Amino acid sequence: MYSSDKLKILCDENIPVKITELLNKKGFDAKKVPFGSNDKQISKLAKSESRIILTFDKHFINRRLLPPEKYSGIIFLDIHPPIIDDVFSALLSLFKKVKPLEFKSKLFVLSRLGFRVKK
């Protein structure tokens, strides 16, 4: 069962629009960043709206630049090629296993095979 009613997600511009749409159809509160947003703008928006950052951008796994403890969570997608069905399936699997409050202050690295958590 998903806990989508409490999960707020901020999709980086490198996340396909289709993923954002599919998440919203499943009942998640997924929002796409404005086109052209830089990492600083994304992190500020995520903090102000208490959203989990969803990204393919490796900058977000740099703990010095973007310490996870300052965010509602970061999900880095390590899925290549980024086929929509594979990405969406991996996300749904993650959301089934992790409760919304368990994302806070953590970095999740998500692949086709599962996920790792970096506190």
N, CA, C and O atoms as CSV, one atom per row, in Angstrom:
chain,resi,resn,atom,element,x,y,z
A,1,MET,N,N,0.833,-1.182,0.000
A,1,MET,CA,C,0.000,0.000,0.000
A,1,MET,C,C,0.877,1.245,0.000
A,1,MET,O,O,1.869,1.306,0.728
A,2,TYR,N,N,0.530,2.213,-0.790
A,2,TYR,CA,C,1.279,3.462,-0.855
A,2,TYR,C,C,0.770,4.423,0.193
A,2,TYR,O,O,-0.410,4.408,0.545
A,3,SER,N,N,1.660,5.256,0.689
A,3,SER,CA,C,1.260,6.335,1.588
A,3,SER,C,C,1.346,7.639,0.805
A,3,SER,O,O,1.966,8.608,1.247
A,4,SER,N,N,0.718,7.645,-0.357
A,4,SER,CA,C,0.844,8.758,-1.282
A,4,SER,C,C,0.208,10.042,-0.770
A,4,SER,O,O,0.600,11.130,-1.189
A,5,ASP,N,N,-0.774,9.935,0.135
A,5,ASP,CA,C,-1.478,11.121,0.598
A,5,ASP,C,C,-0.563,12.079,1.357
A,5,ASP,O,O,-0.895,13.258,1.484
A,6,LYS,N,N,0.564,11.618,1.857
A,6,LYS,CA,C,1.460,12.467,2.631
A,6,LYS,C,C,2.791,12.716,1.933
A,6,LYS,O,O,3.619,13.475,2.437
A,7,LEU,N,N,3.003,12.100,0.804
A,7,LEU,CA,C,4.292,12.188,0.133
A,7,LEU,C,C,4.283,13.298,-0.914
A,7,LEU,O,O,3.538,13.243,-1.892
A,8,LYS,N,N,5.133,14.312,-0.687
A,8,LYS,CA,C,5.258,15.443,-1.604
A,8,LYS,C,C,6.599,15.335,-2.314
A,8,LYS,O,O,7.646,15.247,-1.673
A,9,ILE,N,N,6.559,15.342,-3.636
A,9,ILE,CA,C,7.747,15.103,-4.441
A,9,ILE,C,C,8.005,16.295,-5.355
A,9,ILE,O,O,7.081,16.853,-5.946
A,10,LEU,N,N,9.276,16.674,-5.461
A,10,LEU,CA,C,9.688,17.719,-6.392
A,10,LEU,C,C,10.544,17.066,-7.468
A,10,LEU,O,O,11.648,16.598,-7.192
A,11,CYS,N,N,10.033,17.037,-8.688
A,11,CYS,CA,C,10.734,16.400,-9.802
A,11,CYS,C,C,11.647,17.398,-10.501
A,11,CYS,O,O,11.199,18.426,-11.009
A,12,ASP,N,N,12.922,17.077,-10.516
A,12,ASP,CA,C,13.920,17.887,-11.215
A,12,ASP,C,C,13.528,17.944,-12.693
A,12,ASP,O,O,12.743,17.120,-13.161
A,13,GLU,N,N,14.074,18.915,-13.423
A,13,GLU,CA,C,13.690,19.035,-14.829
A,13,GLU,C,C,14.189,17.863,-15.672
A,13,GLU,O,O,13.723,17.672,-16.795
A,14,ASN,N,N,15.136,17.071,-15.144
A,14,ASN,CA,C,15.608,15.903,-15.892
A,14,ASN,C,C,14.698,14.681,-15.708
A,14,ASN,O,O,14.937,13.631,-16.305
A,15,ILE,N,N,13.674,14.819,-14.896
A,15,ILE,CA,C,12.680,13.750,-14.729
A,15,ILE,C,C,11.630,13.918,-15.831
A,15,ILE,O,O,11.050,14.995,-15.974
A,16,PRO,N,N,11.384,12.869,-16.604
A,16,PRO,CA,C,10.387,13.005,-17.675
A,16,PRO,C,C,9.018,13.436,-17.131
A,16,PRO,O,O,8.588,12.993,-16.066
A,17,VAL,N,N,8.357,14.300,-17.878
A,17,VAL,CA,C,7.028,14.786,-17.496
A,17,VAL,C,C,6.086,13.611,-17.260
A,17,VAL,O,O,5.229,13.667,-16.379
A,18,LYS,N,N,6.240,12.565,-18.033
A,18,LYS,CA,C,5.371,11.384,-17.905
A,18,LYS,C,C,5.470,10.779,-16.501
A,18,LYS,O,O,4.463,10.320,-15.962
A,19,ILE,N,N,6.658,10.770,-15.905
A,19,ILE,CA,C,6.828,10.245,-14.541
A,19,ILE,C,C,6.044,11.108,-13.558
A,19,ILE,O,O,5.346,10.584,-12.690
A,20,THR,N,N,6.156,12.425,-13.690
A,20,THR,CA,C,5.409,13.336,-12.820
A,20,THR,C,C,3.907,13.085,-12.964
A,20,THR,O,O,3.186,13.031,-11.968
A,21,GLU,N,N,3.447,12.934,-14.190
A,21,GLU,CA,C,2.023,12.672,-14.443
A,21,GLU,C,C,1.576,11.346,-13.829
A,21,GLU,O,O,0.516,11.275,-13.206
A,22,LEU,N,N,2.379,10.298,-14.003
A,22,LEU,CA,C,2.036,8.983,-13.448
A,22,LEU,C,C,1.981,9.017,-11.918
A,22,LEU,O,O,1.095,8.414,-11.312
A,23,LEU,N,N,2.927,9.721,-11.299
A,23,LEU,CA,C,2.917,9.844,-9.837
A,23,LEU,C,C,1.650,10.549,-9.365
A,23,LEU,O,O,1.022,10.124,-8.395
A,24,ASN,N,N,1.276,11.621,-10.049
A,24,ASN,CA,C,0.055,12.337,-9.676
A,24,ASN,C,C,-1.192,11.475,-9.864
A,24,ASN,O,O,-2.119,11.536,-9.057
A,25,LYS,N,N,-1.214,10.675,-10.926
A,25,LYS,CA,C,-2.357,9.775,-11.155
A,25,LYS,C,C,-2.481,8.727,-10.057
A,25,LYS,O,O,-3.581,8.269,-9.749
A,26,LYS,N,N,-1.340,8.346,-9.463
A,26,LYS,CA,C,-1.344,7.373,-8.360
A,26,LYS,C,C,-1.677,8.025,-7.025
A,26,LYS,O,O,-1.766,7.343,-6.005
A,27,GLY,N,N,-1.865,9.356,-7.028
A,27,GLY,CA,C,-2.265,10.033,-5.803
A,27,GLY,C,C,-1.147,10.731,-5.052
A,27,GLY,O,O,-1.370,11.279,-3.973
A,28,PHE,N,N,0.062,10.714,-5.617
A,28,PHE,CA,C,1.168,11.426,-4.989
A,28,PHE,C,C,1.058,12.910,-5.318
A,28,PHE,O,O,0.430,13.285,-6.308
A,29,ASP,N,N,1.663,13.744,-4.497
A,29,ASP,CA,C,1.705,15.183,-4.750
A,29,ASP,C,C,3.046,15.481,-5.418
A,29,ASP,O,O,4.009,15.874,-4.761
A,30,ALA,N,N,3.089,15.287,-6.738
A,30,ALA,CA,C,4.329,15.465,-7.497
A,30,ALA,C,C,4.262,16.767,-8.280
A,30,ALA,O,O,3.262,17.075,-8.928
A,31,LYS,N,N,5.347,17.520,-8.205
A,31,LYS,CA,C,5.429,18.829,-8.846
A,31,LYS,C,C,6.736,18.905,-9.627
A,31,LYS,O,O,7.781,18.478,-9.137
A,32,LYS,N,N,6.679,19.437,-10.815
A,32,LYS,CA,C,7.858,19.611,-11.656
A,32,LYS,C,C,8.483,20.974,-11.357
A,32,LYS,O,O,7.763,21.957,-11.181
A,33,VAL,N,N,9.811,21.041,-11.297
A,33,VAL,CA,C,10.481,22.326,-11.078
A,33,VAL,C,C,10.300,23.193,-12.321
A,33,VAL,O,O,10.129,22.667,-13.421
A,34,PRO,N,N,10.336,24.506,-12.161
A,34,PRO,CA,C,10.270,25.384,-13.332
A,34,PRO,C,C,11.456,25.127,-14.266
A,34,PRO,O,O,12.571,24.875,-13.810
A,35,PHE,N,N,11.208,25.194,-15.558
A,35,PHE,CA,C,12.252,24.968,-16.553
A,35,PHE,C,C,13.412,25.931,-16.323
A,35,PHE,O,O,13.204,27.124,-16.105
A,36,GLY,N,N,14.627,25.407,-16.372
A,36,GLY,CA,C,15.818,26.225,-16.213
A,36,GLY,C,C,16.263,26.420,-14.771
A,36,GLY,O,O,17.206,27.167,-14.513
A,37,SER,N,N,15.595,25.755,-13.823
A,37,SER,CA,C,15.968,25.889,-12.413
A,37,SER,C,C,17.348,25.293,-12.172
A,37,SER,O,O,17.665,24.221,-12.689
A,38,ASN,N,N,18.164,25.984,-11.389
A,38,ASN,CA,C,19.468,25.431,-11.033
A,38,ASN,C,C,19.344,24.683,-9.698
A,38,ASN,O,O,18.292,24.710,-9.059
A,39,ASP,N,N,20.427,24.020,-9.288
A,39,ASP,CA,C,20.396,23.205,-8.068
A,39,ASP,C,C,20.000,24.021,-6.843
A,39,ASP,O,O,19.256,23.545,-5.985
A,40,LYS,N,N,20.499,25.248,-6.765
A,40,LYS,CA,C,20.191,26.105,-5.621
A,40,LYS,C,C,18.701,26.441,-5.570
A,40,LYS,O,O,18.096,26.419,-4.498
A,41,GLN,N,N,18.117,26.747,-6.714
A,41,GLN,CA,C,16.686,27.055,-6.775
A,41,GLN,C,C,15.848,25.822,-6.435
A,41,GLN,O,O,14.834,25.916,-5.743
A,42,ILE,N,N,16.286,24.679,-6.926
A,42,ILE,CA,C,15.569,23.431,-6.644
A,42,ILE,C,C,15.611,23.119,-5.156
A,42,ILE,O,O,14.593,22.768,-4.559
A,43,SER,N,N,16.795,23.249,-4.561
A,43,SER,CA,C,16.912,22.932,-3.135
A,43,SER,C,C,16.098,23.912,-2.289
A,43,SER,O,O,15.498,23.512,-1.291
A,44,LYS,N,N,16.070,25.167,-2.670
A,44,LYS,CA,C,15.291,26.170,-1.933
A,44,LYS,C,C,13.790,25.855,-2.020
A,44,LYS,O,O,13.076,25.927,-1.020
A,45,LEU,N,N,13.324,25.508,-3.218
A,45,LEU,CA,C,11.913,25.170,-3.401
A,45,LEU,C,C,11.547,23.911,-2.619
A,45,LEU,O,O,10.492,23.850,-1.988
A,46,ALA,N,N,12.425,22.906,-2.663
A,46,ALA,CA,C,12.174,21.660,-1.932
A,46,ALA,C,C,12.055,21.922,-0.437
A,46,ALA,O,O,11.171,21.379,0.226
A,47,LYS,N,N,12.945,22.754,0.090
A,47,LYS,CA,C,12.905,23.090,1.520
A,47,LYS,C,C,11.640,23.857,1.865
A,47,LYS,O,O,10.962,23.531,2.840
A,48,SER,N,N,11.314,24.873,1.073
A,48,SER,CA,C,10.172,25.735,1.397
A,48,SER,C,C,8.836,24.986,1.336
A,48,SER,O,O,7.891,25.337,2.042
A,49,GLU,N,N,8.763,23.953,0.488
A,49,GLU,CA,C,7.514,23.197,0.340
A,49,GLU,C,C,7.591,21.809,0.988
A,49,GLU,O,O,6.667,21.007,0.849
A,50,SER,N,N,8.673,21.532,1.685
A,50,SER,CA,C,8.880,20.225,2.334
A,50,SER,C,C,8.652,19.070,1.362
A,50,SER,O,O,7.883,18.147,1.629
A,51,ARG,N,N,9.339,19.151,0.238
A,51,ARG,CA,C,9.206,18.118,-0.794
A,51,ARG,C,C,10.477,17.283,-0.898
A,51,ARG,O,O,11.582,17.767,-0.653
A,52,ILE,N,N,10.296,16.028,-1.263
A,52,ILE,CA,C,11.406,15.115,-1.538
A,52,ILE,C,C,11.887,15.410,-2.952
A,52,ILE,O,O,11.085,15.476,-3.884
A,53,ILE,N,N,13.188,15.586,-3.110
A,53,ILE,CA,C,13.758,15.855,-4.433
A,53,ILE,C,C,13.937,14.536,-5.178
A,53,ILE,O,O,14.524,13.590,-4.653
A,54,LEU,N,N,13.429,14.485,-6.397
A,54,LEU,CA,C,13.576,13.322,-7.269
A,54,LEU,C,C,14.408,13.761,-8.468
A,54,LEU,O,O,14.029,14.695,-9.176
A,55,THR,N,N,15.542,13.094,-8.703
A,55,THR,CA,C,16.464,13.568,-9.728
A,55,THR,C,C,17.341,12.470,-10.317
A,55,THR,O,O,17.549,11.420,-9.710
A,56,PHE,N,N,17.845,12.741,-11.512
A,56,PHE,CA,C,18.905,11.943,-12.133
A,56,PHE,C,C,20.249,12.671,-11.992
A,56,PHE,O,O,21.285,12.139,-12.388
A,57,ASP,N,N,20.234,13.871,-11.436
A,57,ASP,CA,C,21.396,14.749,-11.348
A,57,ASP,C,C,22.353,14.304,-10.235
A,57,ASP,O,O,21.985,14.297,-9.060
A,58,LYS,N,N,23.576,13.934,-10.612
A,58,LYS,CA,C,24.560,13.442,-9.641
A,58,LYS,C,C,24.999,14.505,-8.639
A,58,LYS,O,O,25.550,14.164,-7.592
A,59,HIS,N,N,24.769,15.783,-8.932
A,59,HIS,CA,C,25.107,16.833,-7.962
A,59,HIS,C,C,24.373,16.608,-6.638
A,59,HIS,O,O,24.877,16.962,-5.572
A,60,PHE,N,N,23.192,16.024,-6.715
A,60,PHE,CA,C,22.376,15.840,-5.515
A,60,PHE,C,C,22.862,14.704,-4.614
A,60,PHE,O,O,22.342,14.518,-3.514
A,61,ILE,N,N,23.857,13.943,-5.077
A,61,ILE,CA,C,24.428,12.930,-4.182
A,61,ILE,C,C,25.727,13.431,-3.542
A,61,ILE,O,O,26.370,12.711,-2.778
A,62,ASN,N,N,26.101,14.666,-3.861
A,62,ASN,CA,C,27.265,15.286,-3.233
A,62,ASN,C,C,26.842,15.842,-1.876
A,62,ASN,O,O,26.197,16.888,-1.795
A,63,ARG,N,N,27.207,15.140,-0.828
A,63,ARG,CA,C,26.763,15.474,0.538
A,63,ARG,C,C,27.293,16.828,1.015
A,63,ARG,O,O,26.690,17.457,1.884
A,64,ARG,N,N,28.399,17.272,0.460
A,64,ARG,CA,C,28.940,18.585,0.861
A,64,ARG,C,C,28.122,19.722,0.261
A,64,ARG,O,O,27.858,20.723,0.926
A,65,LEU,N,N,27.726,19.564,-0.988
A,65,LEU,CA,C,26.925,20.603,-1.651
A,65,LEU,C,C,25.479,20.593,-1.176
A,65,LEU,O,O,24.882,21.649,-0.967
A,66,LEU,N,N,24.919,19.405,-1.005
A,66,LEU,CA,C,23.505,19.256,-0.657
A,66,LEU,C,C,23.348,18.198,0.438
A,66,LEU,O,O,22.992,17.055,0.154
A,67,PRO,N,N,23.615,18.581,1.687
A,67,PRO,CA,C,23.514,17.612,2.779
A,67,PRO,C,C,22.079,17.120,2.972
A,67,PRO,O,O,21.181,17.932,3.195
A,68,PRO,N,N,21.842,15.801,2.892
A,68,PRO,CA,C,20.488,15.253,2.995
A,68,PRO,C,C,19.733,15.681,4.255
A,68,PRO,O,O,18.511,15.824,4.229
A,69,GLU,N,N,20.463,15.884,5.361
A,69,GLU,CA,C,19.789,16.226,6.620
A,69,GLU,C,C,19.061,17.571,6.563
A,69,GLU,O,O,18.276,17.887,7.457
A,70,LYS,N,N,19.315,18.356,5.528
A,70,LYS,CA,C,18.641,19.651,5.385
A,70,LYS,C,C,17.367,19.568,4.546
A,70,LYS,O,O,16.710,20.581,4.304
A,71,TYR,N,N,17.022,18.358,4.104
A,71,TYR,CA,C,15.895,18.191,3.178
A,71,TYR,C,C,14.888,17.162,3.686
A,71,TYR,O,O,15.156,16.391,4.607
A,72,SER,N,N,13.731,17.184,3.052
A,72,SER,CA,C,12.696,16.187,3.350
A,72,SER,C,C,13.047,14.847,2.738
A,72,SER,O,O,12.335,13.859,2.919
A,73,GLY,N,N,14.146,14.826,2.015
A,73,GLY,CA,C,14.632,13.602,1.391
A,73,GLY,C,C,15.107,13.881,-0.023
A,73,GLY,O,O,14.682,14.844,-0.662
A,74,ILE,N,N,15.993,13.023,-0.496
A,74,ILE,CA,C,16.493,13.105,-1.866
A,74,ILE,C,C,16.458,11.687,-2.422
A,74,ILE,O,O,16.929,10.745,-1.785
A,75,ILE,N,N,15.896,11.549,-3.614
A,75,ILE,CA,C,15.908,10.259,-4.315
A,75,ILE,C,C,16.697,10.465,-5.603
A,75,ILE,O,O,16.271,11.182,-6.508
A,76,PHE,N,N,17.856,9.819,-5.658
A,76,PHE,CA,C,18.679,9.863,-6.863
A,76,PHE,C,C,18.382,8.609,-7.670
A,76,PHE,O,O,18.510,7.494,-7.165
A,77,LEU,N,N,17.986,8.793,-8.923
A,77,LEU,CA,C,17.655,7.672,-9.793
A,77,LEU,C,C,18.894,7.226,-10.561
A,77,LEU,O,O,19.424,7.962,-11.394
A,78,ASP,N,N,19.341,6.022,-10.272
A,78,ASP,CA,C,20.499,5.423,-10.941
A,78,ASP,C,C,19.977,4.313,-11.851
A,78,ASP,O,O,20.316,3.140,-11.695
A,79,ILE,N,N,19.147,4.720,-12.797
A,79,ILE,CA,C,18.491,3.777,-13.703
A,79,ILE,C,C,18.818,4.203,-15.136
A,79,ILE,O,O,18.388,5.257,-15.606
A,80,HIS,N,N,19.598,3.343,-15.818
A,80,HIS,CA,C,20.025,3.673,-17.176
A,80,HIS,C,C,19.853,2.467,-18.077
A,80,HIS,O,O,20.287,1.372,-17.718
A,81,PRO,N,N,19.239,2.629,-19.226
A,81,PRO,CA,C,18.596,3.847,-19.701
A,81,PRO,C,C,17.325,4.126,-18.887
A,81,PRO,O,O,16.724,3.209,-18.328
A,82,PRO,N,N,16.928,5.393,-18.829
A,82,PRO,CA,C,15.778,5.764,-17.998
A,82,PRO,C,C,14.433,5.490,-18.687
A,82,PRO,O,O,13.703,6.410,-19.056
A,83,ILE,N,N,14.139,4.225,-18.842
A,83,ILE,CA,C,12.878,3.827,-19.472
A,83,ILE,C,C,11.743,4.117,-18.472
A,83,ILE,O,O,11.810,3.728,-17.307
A,84,ILE,N,N,10.714,4.802,-18.954
A,84,ILE,CA,C,9.617,5.260,-18.093
A,84,ILE,C,C,9.064,4.145,-17.214
A,84,ILE,O,O,8.928,4.322,-16.003
A,85,ASP,N,N,8.747,3.006,-17.808
A,85,ASP,CA,C,8.167,1.893,-17.038
A,85,ASP,C,C,9.109,1.404,-15.944
A,85,ASP,O,O,8.670,1.102,-14.834
A,86,ASP,N,N,10.388,1.326,-16.250
A,86,ASP,CA,C,11.376,0.872,-15.263
A,86,ASP,C,C,11.502,1.860,-14.107
A,86,ASP,O,O,11.532,1.465,-12.942
A,87,VAL,N,N,11.575,3.150,-14.443
A,87,VAL,CA,C,11.701,4.190,-13.416
A,87,VAL,C,C,10.465,4.207,-12.533
A,87,VAL,O,O,10.574,4.235,-11.307
A,88,PHE,N,N,9.294,4.190,-13.149
A,88,PHE,CA,C,8.045,4.255,-12.387
A,88,PHE,C,C,7.871,3.025,-11.503
A,88,PHE,O,O,7.452,3.139,-10.351
A,89,SER,N,N,8.188,1.862,-12.034
A,89,SER,CA,C,8.094,0.623,-11.260
A,89,SER,C,C,9.035,0.661,-10.051
A,89,SER,O,O,8.645,0.276,-8.949
A,90,ALA,N,N,10.262,1.119,-10.256
A,90,ALA,CA,C,11.231,1.216,-9.150
A,90,ALA,C,C,10.739,2.201,-8.086
A,90,ALA,O,O,10.872,1.943,-6.890
A,91,LEU,N,N,10.175,3.322,-8.523
A,91,LEU,CA,C,9.640,4.310,-7.575
A,91,LEU,C,C,8.490,3.729,-6.751
A,91,LEU,O,O,8.452,3.892,-5.531
A,92,LEU,N,N,7.563,3.058,-7.415
A,92,LEU,CA,C,6.428,2.473,-6.689
A,92,LEU,C,C,6.894,1.427,-5.685
A,92,LEU,O,O,6.348,1.328,-4.586
A,93,SER,N,N,7.893,0.656,-6.059
A,93,SER,CA,C,8.450,-0.340,-5.144
A,93,SER,C,C,9.058,0.345,-3.917
A,93,SER,O,O,8.852,-0.095,-2.787
A,94,LEU,N,N,9.802,1.418,-4.150
A,94,LEU,CA,C,10.388,2.184,-3.051
A,94,LEU,C,C,9.302,2.739,-2.137
A,94,LEU,O,O,9.410,2.640,-0.914
A,95,PHE,N,N,8.263,3.319,-2.716
A,95,PHE,CA,C,7.203,3.941,-1.926
A,95,PHE,C,C,6.369,2.921,-1.154
A,95,PHE,O,O,5.731,3.267,-0.159
A,96,LYS,N,N,6.370,1.666,-1.605
A,96,LYS,CA,C,5.684,0.604,-0.860
A,96,LYS,C,C,6.480,0.214,0.386
A,96,LYS,O,O,5.909,-0.166,1.408
A,97,LYS,N,N,7.812,0.314,0.283
A,97,LYS,CA,C,8.682,-0.167,1.354
A,97,LYS,C,C,9.064,0.911,2.371
A,97,LYS,O,O,9.420,0.588,3.504
A,98,VAL,N,N,8.997,2.173,1.983
A,98,VAL,CA,C,9.464,3.263,2.846
A,98,VAL,C,C,8.301,4.199,3.170
A,98,VAL,O,O,7.621,4.693,2.271
A,99,LYS,N,N,8.083,4.435,4.451
A,99,LYS,CA,C,7.015,5.338,4.887
A,99,LYS,C,C,7.433,6.781,4.632
A,99,LYS,O,O,8.623,7.092,4.646
A,100,PRO,N,N,6.455,7.672,4.396
A,100,PRO,CA,C,6.798,9.071,4.077
A,100,PRO,C,C,7.779,9.728,5.045
A,100,PRO,O,O,8.702,10.410,4.599
A,101,LEU,N,N,7.613,9.548,6.326
A,101,LEU,CA,C,8.501,10.207,7.293
A,101,LEU,C,C,9.918,9.625,7.296
A,101,LEU,O,O,10.850,10.259,7.790
A,102,GLU,N,N,10.074,8.428,6.748
A,102,GLU,CA,C,11.392,7.791,6.698
A,102,GLU,C,C,12.310,8.381,5.622
A,102,GLU,O,O,13.498,8.063,5.584
A,103,PHE,N,N,11.772,9.234,4.751
A,103,PHE,CA,C,12.591,9.870,3.722
A,103,PHE,C,C,13.374,11.054,4.273
A,103,PHE,O,O,14.441,11.391,3.759
A,104,LYS,N,N,12.847,11.683,5.316
A,104,LYS,CA,C,13.431,12.912,5.853
A,104,LYS,C,C,14.910,12.731,6.207
A,104,LYS,O,O,15.298,11.765,6.865
A,105,SER,N,N,15.712,13.679,5.754
A,105,SER,CA,C,17.148,13.745,6.052
A,105,SER,C,C,17.970,12.600,5.470
A,105,SER,O,O,19.080,12.339,5.933
A,106,LYS,N,N,17.441,11.920,4.468
A,106,LYS,CA,C,18.161,10.782,3.892
A,106,LYS,C,C,18.274,10.909,2.382
A,106,LYS,O,O,17.448,11.534,1.718
A,107,LEU,N,N,19.316,10.301,1.873
A,107,LEU,CA,C,19.543,10.199,0.437
A,107,LEU,C,C,19.288,8.747,0.037
A,107,LEU,O,O,19.899,7.826,0.580
A,108,PHE,N,N,18.392,8.559,-0.907
A,108,PHE,CA,C,18.087,7.230,-1.430
A,108,PHE,C,C,18.662,7.137,-2.838
A,108,PHE,O,O,18.435,8.016,-3.669
A,109,VAL,N,N,19.398,6.080,-3.096
A,109,VAL,CA,C,19.911,5.812,-4.434
A,109,VAL,C,C,19.099,4.639,-4.954
A,109,VAL,O,O,19.192,3.522,-4.444
A,110,LEU,N,N,18.308,4.911,-5.971
A,110,LEU,CA,C,17.352,3.920,-6.490
A,110,LEU,C,C,17.836,3.359,-7.823
A,110,LEU,O,O,18.190,4.105,-8.736
A,111,SER,N,N,17.843,2.028,-7.915
A,111,SER,CA,C,18.196,1.359,-9.165
A,111,SER,C,C,17.088,0.361,-9.504
A,111,SER,O,O,16.106,0.234,-8.772
A,112,ARG,N,N,17.258,-0.328,-10.602
A,112,ARG,CA,C,16.267,-1.352,-10.979
A,112,ARG,C,C,16.215,-2.487,-9.963
A,112,ARG,O,O,15.185,-3.142,-9.806
A,113,LEU,N,N,17.327,-2.714,-9.277
A,113,LEU,CA,C,17.434,-3.841,-8.348
A,113,LEU,C,C,16.988,-3.507,-6.930
A,113,LEU,O,O,16.886,-4.403,-6.093
A,114,GLY,N,N,16.724,-2.243,-6.647
A,114,GLY,CA,C,16.341,-1.856,-5.286
A,114,GLY,C,C,16.899,-0.491,-4.951
A,114,GLY,O,O,17.102,0.351,-5.826
A,115,PHE,N,N,17.149,-0.283,-3.644
A,115,PHE,CA,C,17.656,1.017,-3.236
A,115,PHE,C,C,18.637,0.888,-2.081
A,115,PHE,O,O,18.647,-0.095,-1.340
A,116,ARG,N,N,19.463,1.924,-1.959
A,116,ARG,CA,C,20.383,2.075,-0.830
A,116,ARG,C,C,20.035,3.376,-0.147
A,116,ARG,O,O,19.616,4.334,-0.797
A,117,VAL,N,N,20.207,3.415,1.160
A,117,VAL,CA,C,19.944,4.632,1.924
A,117,VAL,C,C,21.259,5.143,2.466
A,117,VAL,O,O,22.053,4.397,3.039
A,118,LYS,N,N,21.474,6.446,2.269
A,118,LYS,CA,C,22.667,7.090,2.823
A,118,LYS,C,C,22.175,8.168,3.763
A,118,LYS,O,O,21.590,9.160,3.328
A,119,LYS,N,N,22.408,7.979,5.044
A,119,LYS,CA,C,21.928,8.932,6.054
A,119,LYS,C,C,22.842,10.130,6.163
A,119,LYS,O,O,22.588,11.029,6.964
